[in-house]
Structures are given as C-alpha cells and as structure tokens.
Amino acid sequence: MYLEHLSLTDFRSYAQVDLKLGPGVTVLVGANGIGKTNLMEAIGYLASLSSHRVSTDGPLLRFGTERALIRAKLVRGEQSTVIELEINAGRANRGRINRGNPVRARDLLGICQTVLFAPEDLALVKGDPSNRRRFLDELLVSLVPRHAATRSDYDRVLKQRNALLKSARAGKFSASHEATLEVWDQHMARAGAELLHARLELVERLRPHLDSAYAKLTDGSKTAGAVYRSTIQGVLDDDGGPAERPDDHSPAPSASVEDLRLLSVEQLTERYVQAFAASRRRELERGISLVGPHRDELELVLGEAPAKGYASHGETWSMCLALRLASYYVMLDDTRTGGTAPILILDDVFAELDVQRRRKLAAIVAGAEQVLVTAAVDADIPEELAGRRVTVVPGGIDGEG
C-alpha cells in the first residue's frame, strides 16, 4: 500500500494543503516548527483515529475553526481508495469511503495502515504502562479493526463499574448495589477476556520480531523480549481459584503467561469473575477496579533486566525502534493472508539517533513499499534513504524534487 495524495483542510497549522506522494522514499525537509509533523500526524490519525502527540481532538483543529478534514487517496495493487475523515468539535467524527454516504469514523479503520516512528516513542520504554497498553491496542486494531469495538465495550463497562465502586466508597452501597455489581462483573469479565486473549496472541507474534529487529539495530550482544503481565496473575493461584494472601502487599502465586495464553475467551472470562470476587473487599475500599486489562503491563526486557530503568539512552532508543519494526513485520506477515504492507513514517527520528543507528535503521526500512521521512536538514538523512525530496514551508509545500 502507498499514499498517492493527501489533502488537509483546517488541520493544525494548515488552512489548506495538498501533497502528492508515490511509492518508495519521500523526505519532507523544513525548519523545525514549520508543519512537517502535522502532515505525518494526519496520516497516522487516518490509520488509528488517534494522534501520537495529543490525547484529544481539539488541538487538531486549526485555531478558530469547528472542523478539520483529512482526505487521502490510497493505492493497493491495482485498486485505489479515497477516504475522508471529518474531525468535529463537540460532536462525533464522520468518514466517507470513495465519496459514498457518511459512515462512522471507526468504519475507516484498517483501510490506511501505518507504522509511525517519532521522538514520543521513548515513552514506550521510559513511560508508564498505559503507553505500552496503547501500543498493543493500536496495533491490534490495525490488524483486526473489529477490536476497536472490543476496546470500546471494555472502556464503557469499566466506567460503569468504577462509578458503582465509587458510590460504595462514599457510603452509598447497599445490598441491591451488590447484585448490580455482580451483573457488571459478568459484562466486564467477558469484555476483558476478549481483550486479554487478543493481546496475548499479539505479544506472541511480536516477540520473535522484536528480538530480531533489536539485533539488527545493535551489535546483537543482548536479546530483547516482552512479557505480558496480567492482573489475573496477581489474584489467582495456579488452580484458578482465589490466592491465599496474608496481606494486601504479599505476592500471590500466579498462573504463568503461557497458561493464560492457552485459555479460551470463555475460560478467561471465568478467571476474571473469580478474580473480581477475590478482589472485592479491596476494590470496595478503594472505589476502583483493580483487576482487568486496563491495569496490565507489557514488560520490555533487555538481556536479563527490565529495559525501563536499566537500559542506556542508546539502548532505550534501539528498543523503541525495535518495537515499531516488530509492528511492521507483524503487519507484513499479514500480507501473506490478504493484509496490506503498511506505510512507514519516520517523523524527525534521525535527528535523535547517532550515526550508527541512523544507518542501520535506514538500511532496514529502505526497501519498504512507501517510506515517509521528515527532517529539519538534509544532513540528518542517511544516504541509504536517497529518494524524492519535498520542501515544507509555513502553510504549505514549496517544491518537490
């Protein structure tokens, strides 16, 4: 897949801009703060319905406007598809496919697939677990768009269950609330099991690619790995029943990640129901759900130590890049069964890397169907990424070569 044309209206700093693209490498060059990242952000937003820079849609609208429009023409083999996404202030976003009738924004997921590298990726290693959960879920939705509904359903049930637990903490909990909580336990157990099952499968697919990509980016002296830590493991013992815990701080025996991976959605649902029962007192005391995918962790491991807190700055960058490359390879695996090779976006990444890592990363990605790179100066771009150059100026595009 490659992006042939991008048009933005009232998106970020652009009142209107049109960018023609093609397969191979395209480098967008321009001074910092000029708007290069805004273009890449728009492409990434089409793919994931989220920004790698902000958590809400408000900043995506040009100041003083009520809506922004992203339009893209994508080419896959002999087929082209035009998708449009309208980002609205205060109401639901809407999409169009091939200028058809308006559809939900979520219906666009899976049409445009990207892997985006950015300086913000350092948070994948150095940040809190929510960054790594988001990484997994965005990749999951890219591969299987229906999991957007899985995550949405889980978030909705979690919000309702937390509201009930909060009212209990405020002293408004009654016997009837207990019955209601048991109903929400069932809903959350099912939604959580579906999400957990999908994440565990994805981590298994990522692991070999993560280690391989890290070896290619470094001297290969350390292995890179990932371990999924489920909150079920801290509550249930090896037999799936409530763990005996002398106090709330002692670790409980737990089922291994491999055991959880082998369980069906139905079996994981039952595990969650048991875990909620085992955690009931603590959850009522704290007024919040303590068990579920929303509190799970993807632990990144370098050698024998966790990457977070132990990796050097260079190792941290290599791990971040390896995670994104692993995503790319997982998507490529899908092309063998009808998937699409994703667009690679490297947004101002080379300025953050030493010369060795620049050249190694460039050599790895150079053969992708489409690579979009942004840089402040040409000197930041390795020779391996020789390709078309586009000059970005305030408010638009100045020249192409």
Secondary structure, 3 states (H helix, E strand, C coil): CEEEEEEEEEECCEEEEEEECCCEEEEEECCCCCCHHHHHHHHHHHHHCCCCCCCCCHHHECCCCCEEEEEEEEEECCEEEEEEEEEECCCCCEEEECCCCCEEHHHHCCCCCEEEECHHHHHHHHCCHHHHHHHHHHHHHHHCCCHHHHHHHHHHHHHHHHHHHHHHHCCCCCHHHHHHHHHHHHHHHHHHHHHHHHHHHHHHHHHHHHHHHHHHHCCCCCCEEEEEECHHHHCECCCCCECCCCCCCCCCCCCCHHHHHCCCHHHHHHHHHHHHHHCHHHHHHHCCCCCCHHHCEEEEEECCEECCCCCCHHHHHHHHHHHHHHHHHHHHHHHCCCCCCCEEEEECCHHHCCHHHHHHHHHHHCCCCEEEEEECCHHHCCHHHCCEEEEEECCEEEEEC
